Amino acid sequence: MITLLLIFLSTLLLAIPSVILYKWWWIPFRIQRELQSQGIKGPSYKFIHGNTKEIIQMKKQRSKTPMDLSHDVFPRLQPHLYSWSKIYGNVFVYWLGAKPFVVVTEPQMIKEILSNKEGEFLKRKVEVYMKKLLGDGIVVAEGERWSKLRRLANHAFHGECLKDMVPAMISSARSMVDRWRNYEGKEIEVSEQFRLLTSEVISRTAFGSSYLEGISIFETLTKLYALISRNAYKIRFYGSIKIIQTEDDTEADRIEKQLRVSILEILKKREIEASKGQVNDFGNDFLGSLLKVHHDMDPKNRVSVDEIIDECKTFYFAGQETTYGLLSWSILLLGIHTEWQEEARKEVIQLFGQENPNPEGIARLKTVTMIIYETLRLYSPVTTITRRIERKTKLGKYQLPANVNLLIPPQALHRNPHTWGQDAHLFKPERFSGGLAKSTNGNSVAFLPFGSGPRMCVGMNFAFNEAKIALSMILQRYKFTISPNYIHSPNLVLTMQPQHGVKILLHPL
């Protein structure tokens, strides 16, 4: 018996190095050679770590000090992509551990990836901490499961539902601008104000939960964002198997459980309200649509409790992060470019006077829309769009090997001088005066703040409406300029955020 055990252990010890060499040396070098033979080059693969050490060093170097008040933030936020694109061109490869990422900035290839007509370009599988945030929800789902979840989301955020959300958006924005009276003639940091606003709006409009319930969930999510960001380029040599449990792993597990408990409480509360007749058919918001399907008589149509929780986490995250960033950067740009602030104010006053915004007027805000588009171009909340291929796949003129990840960097596309001109790094909302299609000269993938194709962000119009309402109500009441105490330090924490907030000097009209 002892002899057999020793033989087994000896075999195991001999097998482990073979597996490591195969996974972390042979496969990467084979893929690297195959890509290089087709002209796809990049920084050389380093055993186990890939290029992660270089990336971490570049990011540390760039983030040591604040930058000048420039909108050319791509080199700061993603210095590895910026530097390597200059060296290796529109298509190149780099490595996160043993995982190859083919970076694509060629428009025709991007169209092919995002349209995904043959179903070959799949959503990248999320791991470890991102899995705790997104679960198996709509962001990562594929096939029929994604179609079912997408139909639910489309229903919850279609035109009539968006109209019904306007009063709640106005009420939350009014509470915010009323609080700002305490800062008249003074400095105010607005990004935290927008964080509170957007958390309240998504809580009320999509989930019907109280302000305090929403704040509790967002505070928990913020802790998870920090863990995800801190571990973005760490190589887990042992994979996702919990042989080694780090402090961050333990904290992430605790946060995931806390989120689950908080969301389950909201679900139970809504089901009790429905059973007592306090809400009709579980309600008409996003949470209500999920619960209706959860209780569907046909098992094929149902979604599980776990799926509901994943969708709630996703929409709490996406519903806040995108609009919070959009509002923060919009106010920064209008605080610097006060001539555009005045143009926007004239339009708002002309459409609404001193009354609350209304759906018809919101749809007619041309100048404000131009400013929002230009803000999204310069400070896109989404900084990477990723896909994966499972089998050998043709893309453009290339034959890509199986198990390759694809990465599209919107920051690079948004600053391409061939589309936007040599002044692409400048704030010029007039670029969009003829509408979105004309501004990109027919290049549908030149502007990707919310993605493109069938998997474009379902909450885009929700974010636009909320931003238009908040900006309109601010412009009706206040003038503002950028504070001399503002520190320009764009930072990447899942989405692009102002690291030190946005400080403005506030003046009543």
C-alpha positions in Angstrom: 0.0 0.0 0.0 2.8 2.4 1.0 4.6 1.5 -2.2 1.6 2.3 -4.4 1.1 5.6 -2.6 4.8 6.6 -3.2 4.4 5.7 -6.9 1.3 7.8 -7.1 2.9 10.8 -5.5 6.0 10.4 -7.6 3.9 10.3 -10.8 2.0 13.4 -9.6 5.1 15.4 -8.9 6.5 14.5 -12.3 3.2 15.4 -14.0 2.8 18.9 -12.4 5.9 20.4 -14.1 4.8 18.9 -17.4 1.3 20.5 -17.1 2.9 23.8 -16.1 5.3 23.8 -19.0 2.5 22.9 -21.4 0.1 25.5 -20.3 2.4 28.4 -19.4 5.2 27.8 -22.0 4.3 25.6 -24.9 0.8 26.9 -25.7 1.8 30.7 -25.5 4.9 30.3 -27.6 2.9 28.2 -30.2 0.2 30.9 -30.4 2.8 33.7 -30.5 4.6 32.0 -33.5 1.3 31.5 -35.3 0.4 35.1 -34.9 3.8 36.4 -35.8 3.8 34.4 -39.0 0.8 36.4 -40.1 2.3 39.8 -39.1 0.6 40.2 -35.7 3.4 41.2 -33.5 3.7 42.6 -30.0 5.8 42.5 -26.8 7.4 39.0 -26.2 5.6 36.6 -24.0 7.4 36.1 -20.6 7.0 32.8 -18.8 4.0 32.8 -16.4 3.6 36.6 -16.2 3.3 37.4 -19.8 3.5 41.2 -20.0 1.7 42.0 -16.7 4.9 43.3 -15.0 5.5 45.7 -17.9 1.9 46.9 -17.8 1.9 47.5 -14.0 5.2 49.4 -14.3 3.9 51.6 -17.1 0.7 52.4 -15.2 2.6 53.2 -12.0 4.9 55.5 -13.9 2.0 57.4 -15.6 -0.1 57.8 -12.5 2.7 59.1 -10.2 1.7 62.7 -10.8 -1.5 64.5 -11.9 -1.6 65.4 -15.6 -2.0 68.8 -17.2 -5.5 69.9 -17.9 -5.6 68.0 -21.1 -8.3 65.7 -22.5 -5.7 63.4 -24.1 -6.1 60.8 -21.4 -5.5 57.6 -23.4 -1.7 57.5 -22.7 -2.3 57.9 -19.0 -5.1 55.4 -18.5 -3.9 52.7 -20.8 -0.2 53.4 -21.4 0.5 49.9 -22.6 -2.1 50.0 -25.3 -1.0 53.5 -26.3 2.7 52.7 -26.5 2.4 49.3 -28.2 -0.1 50.6 -30.8 2.6 53.1 -31.8 5.2 50.4 -32.1 3.2 47.5 -33.6 0.3 49.1 -35.5 -3.5 48.6 -35.7 -3.4 44.9 -34.8 -1.0 43.5 -32.1 -0.9 41.0 -29.4 0.1 41.2 -25.7 -0.2 38.7 -22.8 -1.9 38.7 -19.4 -0.2 35.7 -17.9 -0.6 32.9 -20.5 -3.7 34.5 -22.1 -3.2 36.2 -25.4 -5.1 39.5 -26.2 -5.2 40.6 -29.8 -5.8 44.3 -29.8 -7.8 45.5 -32.8 -8.3 49.2 -33.9 -9.0 48.4 -37.6 -12.6 49.6 -38.2 -13.6 46.9 -40.6 -12.4 44.2 -38.3 -14.2 45.8 -35.3 -17.4 45.8 -37.3 -17.0 42.1 -38.0 -16.3 41.4 -34.3 -19.2 43.5 -32.9 -21.8 42.4 -35.5 -20.9 38.8 -34.8 -23.0 37.5 -37.6 -21.7 34.0 -37.4 -21.7 33.8 -33.6 -17.9 33.2 -33.4 -17.0 36.2 -31.3 -18.2 35.4 -27.8 -18.2 37.4 -24.6 -15.1 36.9 -22.6 -15.5 34.7 -19.6 -15.1 36.6 -16.4 -13.1 35.2 -13.5 -12.7 35.5 -9.8 -13.7 39.1 -8.6 -15.5 40.1 -11.8 -17.5 36.9 -11.5 -18.7 38.0 -8.1 -19.9 41.3 -9.6 -21.5 40.1 -12.9 -22.2 36.4 -12.1 -23.8 34.8 -15.1 -25.9 37.8 -16.0 -26.7 39.5 -19.3 -23.1 41.0 -19.7 -21.6 37.5 -20.0 -24.5 35.3 -21.1 -24.6 33.7 -24.5 -27.1 32.1 -26.9 -30.8 31.7 -25.9 -30.1 32.6 -22.3 -28.7 36.0 -23.3 -31.7 36.5 -25.7 -34.1 35.9 -22.8 -32.4 38.3 -20.5 -32.0 40.9 -23.2 -35.7 40.8 -24.0 -36.4 41.4 -20.3 -34.0 44.3 -20.2 -35.4 45.8 -23.4 -38.9 45.6 -22.0 -37.9 47.4 -18.8 -36.0 50.2 -20.6 -38.1 50.8 -23.7 -39.6 54.2 -24.7 -42.8 54.2 -22.6 -41.0 52.8 -19.5 -38.3 55.5 -19.9 -41.0 58.2 -19.9 -42.5 56.8 -16.7 -39.0 57.1 -15.1 -38.7 60.8 -15.8 -40.6 62.1 -12.7 -38.4 60.0 -10.4 -35.3 61.3 -12.1 -36.5 64.9 -11.8 -37.3 64.4 -8.1 -33.9 63.1 -7.3 -32.1 65.8 -9.4 -34.2 68.5 -7.6 -33.1 67.2 -4.2 -29.5 67.4 -5.3 -29.7 70.9 -6.7 -31.6 72.1 -3.6 -28.7 70.8 -1.5 -26.3 72.8 -3.6 -27.8 76.1 -2.2 -25.5 75.5 0.8 -22.5 76.0 -1.6 -23.6 79.1 -3.5 -20.5 81.3 -3.9 -18.3 78.5 -2.7 -16.4 75.5 -3.9 -18.2 72.2 -4.2 -17.0 68.7 -5.2 -19.7 67.4 -7.5 -18.6 63.8 -8.5 -19.7 62.5 -5.1 -23.0 64.4 -5.5 -23.5 62.6 -8.8 -22.7 59.3 -7.2 -25.5 59.8 -4.7 -27.8 61.0 -7.4 -27.3 58.1 -9.8 -27.5 55.5 -7.0 -30.9 57.0 -5.9 -32.2 57.1 -9.5 -31.3 53.5 -10.4 -32.7 52.4 -7.0 -36.0 54.2 -7.5 -36.6 53.7 -11.2 -35.4 50.1 -11.8 -35.9 48.5 -8.4 -38.4 50.6 -6.5 -36.2 50.3 -3.5 -35.7 53.0 -0.9 -32.9 55.5 -1.0 -31.2 53.8 2.0 -31.5 50.3 0.5 -29.9 51.6 -2.6 -27.1 53.4 -0.8 -26.3 50.3 1.2 -25.9 48.2 -2.0 -23.8 50.8 -3.7 -21.4 51.1 -0.8 -20.9 47.4 -0.9 -20.4 47.4 -4.6 -17.8 50.2 -4.3 -15.7 47.9 -2.1 -15.9 45.2 -4.7 -14.9 47.6 -7.5 -11.7 48.5 -5.5 -10.9 44.8 -5.2 -11.4 44.2 -8.9 -9.2 47.2 -9.8 -6.4 46.2 -7.3 -6.2 42.7 -8.7 -6.7 43.5 -12.4 -3.1 42.5 -13.4 -2.3 39.9 -10.8 -1.6 36.4 -12.1 -3.4 33.6 -10.3 -1.0 30.8 -10.9 -3.2 28.4 -9.2 -6.2 29.5 -11.3 -9.6 29.9 -9.7 -9.2 26.8 -7.4 -9.1 28.0 -3.8 -5.8 26.3 -2.8 -4.6 29.7 -1.6 -7.1 32.1 0.0 -5.8 35.7 0.0 -7.2 38.5 2.1 -8.8 39.9 -1.0 -10.4 36.5 -1.8 -11.9 36.4 1.7 -13.1 40.0 1.5 -14.6 39.4 -2.0 -16.5 36.3 -0.7 -17.9 38.4 2.2 -19.0 41.2 -0.1 -20.7 38.7 -2.5 -22.7 37.2 0.4 -23.6 40.7 1.7 -24.8 41.7 -1.8 -26.9 38.6 -2.1 -28.6 39.1 1.3 -29.3 42.8 0.5 -30.9 42.0 -2.9 -32.8 39.1 -1.6 -34.4 41.4 1.0 -35.6 43.7 -1.8 -37.0 40.7 -3.7 -38.9 39.4 -0.7 -40.2 42.9 0.1 -41.6 43.2 -3.5 -43.2 39.7 -3.4 -44.9 40.5 -0.1 -46.2 43.8 -1.6 -47.5 41.9 -4.6 -49.2 39.2 -2.4 -51.0 42.0 -0.4 -52.1 43.8 -3.6 -49.9 46.8 -2.9 -48.3 46.5 -6.3 -49.9 45.2 -9.5 -48.4 42.0 -10.9 -45.0 42.6 -9.1 -44.7 46.2 -10.5 -43.8 47.7 -13.9 -40.1 48.4 -13.3 -37.1 46.2 -14.1 -37.3 44.3 -10.8 -41.0 43.6 -11.5 -40.3 42.2 -14.9 -37.7 39.9 -13.5 -40.1 38.6 -10.8 -42.9 38.1 -13.3 -40.7 35.8 -15.4 -39.4 34.1 -12.2 -43.1 33.1 -11.4 -44.0 32.3 -15.0 -46.1 29.1 -15.5 -43.9 27.9 -18.3 -40.6 26.5 -16.9 -38.8 27.4 -20.1 -39.5 31.1 -19.6 -38.5 31.3 -16.0 -35.4 32.9 -14.5 -34.0 31.6 -11.2 -33.4 33.6 -8.1 -29.6 33.4 -8.8 -30.2 34.9 -12.3 -32.4 37.7 -10.8 -29.6 38.5 -8.3 -27.0 38.6 -11.1 -29.2 40.9 -13.2 -29.8 43.2 -10.2 -26.0 43.5 -9.5 -25.3 44.2 -13.1 -27.9 47.0 -13.4 -27.0 48.5 -10.1 -23.4 48.7 -11.3 -24.0 49.8 -14.9 -26.9 52.1 -14.0 -24.7 54.1 -11.6 -21.2 54.0 -13.0 -21.9 55.2 -16.5 -24.1 58.1 -15.6 -22.0 59.2 -12.6 -18.9 59.4 -14.8 -20.7 61.1 -17.6 -22.1 63.8 -15.4 -18.8 64.4 -13.6 -16.8 64.8 -16.8 -19.6 66.9 -18.4 -19.5 69.4 -15.5 -15.7 69.5 -15.7 -15.8 70.3 -19.4 -18.5 72.9 -19.1 -16.6 74.5 -16.1 -13.6 74.9 -18.4 -15.4 75.8 -21.6 -17.9 78.3 -20.2 -19.0 79.5 -23.7 -20.5 76.0 -24.2 -22.1 76.2 -20.8 -23.8 79.4 -21.9 -25.0 77.9 -25.2 -26.4 74.9 -23.3 -28.1 77.2 -20.7 -29.8 79.2 -23.5 -31.2 76.1 -25.0 -32.5 74.7 -21.6 -34.1 78.0 -20.7 -35.7 78.3 -24.2 -37.2 74.8 -23.9 -38.1 74.6 -20.2 -37.9 78.1 -18.7 -37.7 77.5 -15.0 -40.0 74.6 -15.2 -39.0 70.9 -14.8 -37.7 69.2 -17.9 -40.4 67.2 -19.8 -40.0 64.2 -22.1 -40.8 66.2 -25.3 -38.2 68.9 -24.4 -35.6 66.3 -23.4 -35.8 64.8 -26.9 -35.2 68.3 -28.4 -32.1 69.2 -26.5 -29.6 69.4 -29.4 -26.8 71.4 -27.8 -26.9 69.4 -24.6 -26.8 66.2 -26.6 -23.8 67.4 -28.6 -22.0 68.2 -25.3 -22.9 64.7 -23.9 -21.6 63.0 -27.1 -18.3 64.9 -27.0 -17.9 64.2 -23.3 -18.4 60.5 -24.0 -15.9 60.6 -26.8 -13.2 62.1 -24.6 -14.1 60.4 -21.3 -15.7 57.2 -22.4 -16.9 55.1 -19.4 -16.1 51.9 -21.2 -12.3 51.7 -21.9 -12.1 48.1 -23.2 -14.5 45.9 -25.2 -13.4 42.2 -25.1 -14.5 39.1 -26.9 -13.0 35.6 -27.2 -12.9 32.9 -29.8 -13.1 29.2 -29.0 -12.0 27.7 -32.3 -9.8 28.8 -35.2 -11.5 31.8 -36.7 -11.0 34.1 -39.7 -11.0 37.8 -38.9 -10.1 40.2 -41.7 -7.1 38.8 -43.5 -6.0 36.8 -40.4 -6.6 33.2 -39.3 -6.7 33.5 -35.5 -5.9 30.4 -33.4 -8.4 29.0 -30.9 -8.6 30.4 -27.3 -7.5 33.9 -28.3 -9.1 37.0 -26.6 -9.8 40.1 -28.7 -9.6 43.6 -27.2 -11.1 46.8 -28.8 -9.9 50.1 -27.1 -12.6 52.8 -27.5 -10.1 55.4 -26.3 -7.9 54.8 -29.3 -10.9 55.0 -31.7 -12.2 58.1 -30.1 -8.9 59.9 -30.8 -8.2 58.6 -34.3 -7.2 61.7 -36.3 -8.4 60.0 -39.6 -12.0 60.2 -38.2 -11.9 63.2 -35.8 -9.1 65.3 -37.2 -5.8 66.5 -35.8 -7.6 68.2 -33.0 -9.2 65.0 -31.8 -7.9 65.5 -28.2 -9.8 68.9 -27.9 -13.3 69.5 -26.6 -15.4 70.5 -29.7 -19.1 69.6 -29.4 -19.7 71.1 -32.8 -18.3 67.8 -34.2 -21.8 66.4 -33.5 -23.9 69.3 -34.9 -25.0 67.1 -37.9 -25.8 64.2 -35.7 -23.9 61.1 -34.7 -23.8 59.4 -38.1 -22.4 62.5 -39.9 -19.8 63.2 -37.2 -18.1 59.8 -37.8 -18.1 60.0 -41.6 -20.1 56.8 -41.8 -17.7 54.9 -39.6 -20.1 53.2 -37.2 -17.4 51.9 -34.9 -15.6 55.2 -34.5 -17.7 56.1 -31.4 -18.2 53.2 -28.9 -18.9 54.6 -25.4 -21.7 52.0 -25.0 -20.4 49.4 -27.4 -22.1 48.6 -30.7 -24.0 45.8 -32.5 -26.6 43.5 -30.8 -24.8 43.7 -27.4 -24.8 47.5 -27.2 -25.6 48.6 -23.6 -29.4 48.3 -23.1 -29.3 51.2 -20.6 -27.9 53.8 -22.9 -31.1 55.8 -23.3 -31.7 55.6 -19.6 -28.2 57.1 -19.0 -28.9 59.8 -21.6 -32.2 60.8 -20.1 -30.8 61.0 -16.6 -27.8 63.1 -17.7 -30.0 65.5 -19.7 -32.4 66.0 -16.8 -29.6 66.6 -14.3 -27.6 68.9 -16.5 -30.7 70.9 -17.4 -31.7 71.4 -13.8 -28.2 72.5 -12.9 -28.0 75.0 -15.8 -31.4 76.5 -14.9 -30.1 77.4 -11.5 -26.3 77.9 -11.5 -23.2 79.1 -13.3 -20.0 77.4 -12.5 -16.3 77.5 -13.3 -13.6 75.0 -12.6 -12.0 75.5 -9.1 -8.2 76.3 -8.9 -8.1 73.5 -6.4 -9.2 70.9 -9.0 -6.6 68.2 -9.6 -6.8 66.5 -13.1 -6.2 62.9 -12.5 -8.5 60.6 -14.5 -8.4 57.1 -13.1 -9.5 53.7 -14.2 -11.6 51.7 -11.7 -13.8 49.5 -13.9 -14.9 52.8 -15.6 -13.1 56.1 -16.0 -13.4 58.2 -12.9 -12.0 61.5 -11.5 -9.6 60.2 -8.9 -9.8 63.4 -6.8 -13.3 64.4 -7.7 -14.4 67.4 -9.7 -14.2 70.7 -7.8 -16.1 73.7 -9.2 -17.0 77.2 -8.0 -20.7 77.5 -7.8 -22.7 80.8 -8.5 -26.5 81.2 -8.5 -28.1 82.7 -11.5 
